[in-house]
Amino acid sequence: MCRYNGHVSQERNSPANLRLSVQRSLVGNVTANLAGLRAELRGKTILIDAYFFNAPSEEDRELIDDAAGEVIADYPDGYMIETHLGAVSEINVKGITWDFLRSEASRSNVPDV
């Protein structure tokens, strides 16, 4: 988990603005191993969950950290960001609202709940 302190004064607390911020932050920060990513705003904490096909490499981790830094930069001081890295094989991809999802992950052998 990593935490950043934001420094931009513009308030952006709607789900649509978070989604746009996350999608913009992923440009140039997606490896072939990234299966999907979702973000959620809880109070003044932005939660980012990134799921990978295989164990994330150091590059995968660094790029998700870079993307998280770009997201928190869109929020004013006082906001925090937390990232979680996991395996797409451990979740049900169909039960999640994704900000990014590869088609390979959406067709994975994860059972419906």
N, C-alpha and C positions, 0 to 999 in steps of 0.2 A: 504494500500500500504506500502511496506517496501523497504528500500534501503540499499544496502551493498556496501562497497568499496572493489574491488578485489585486490589481492596482488600477483598473479602469473605472471611471466614475459612472458610466451609463448602467442603469438598472435593466436587467434582462432576465426576468424570472418566469416567463411563460414557457410551457413545454415546446411550443413551436420555435421560439428563439434558441432554446437549448439544442434542439435537434439540428437547426441550421448551423449553430456554432460547432457542434460535434462533427457534422458532415464536412464542413469547411476544414476543420482541424485534421481530418483524415487524408486530405490531399497530400500525396507524397509520403504518407506515414503508414501505408498498408503493405504488409508482406504477404506472400502466398500462403503463409501459415495462419493468418488471421481468418477465422471462420465467420465471426460476427462480433458486433459491439453494440451495447445499449447504454443509455445514460438516463439518469433520473435526478431531479432536484428535490431534496428533502430539507425544507427550511433553508438554511444558508450553506448546505453541503451538497455538492454535486457528486453523485456516485457514478462511476464508469466501470462497467463490467465488460471485459474483453475475453473472448473465447477463441481458443486455438485448436487446430486439428491435431497438432503434436505439442509436446512441451515447448513453451516459448523460449526462444533463444535470447541471448543478450541483446541482439539487434531488435527483436520483437519488443522486448521490455523498454528499450530506449525510445523506440518510435511511439509506443503508447504513452510514455512519459512526455515526449515532445507534444503529442496531440493533446494530452491533458493540460499541459502548460498553455497551449493556444486557447483552449476552452476557458480556463480560469481567467485569462487575460481579458475576456469579454465581460467579466463581472467585477463589481466594485470591491473595495477592501472589505474584509469581514467574511467573505465567502471562502470556503475550503473545498478541496477536491480530494476524493479518495478513489483509487483504482484497485480493481480486483482482476486477476488473471486466472482463467480456468480452462478446462478442457470441454470442448463442445460435446464430446461423447457423454459427459456427465449430466447434461440437462435436456429438457424437452424444448427444442427450438420452436415448436409450434405454439407454445404458450407465452411467448415473449413479444413485446413490441420492440422491434429492432431499429436502430439508426443506421446500421450497416449489416448486411447478411449476404454471404456468398451463396449462390444457388446450390453448390455442392453440400453446404451445411444444411440447407432447407430440405434436401433429399436424403439426409443421413438416416441411419437405421435406428433413430431414437423413437421409442414407442410413444403413441398418443396417450395422454392422461385422461 
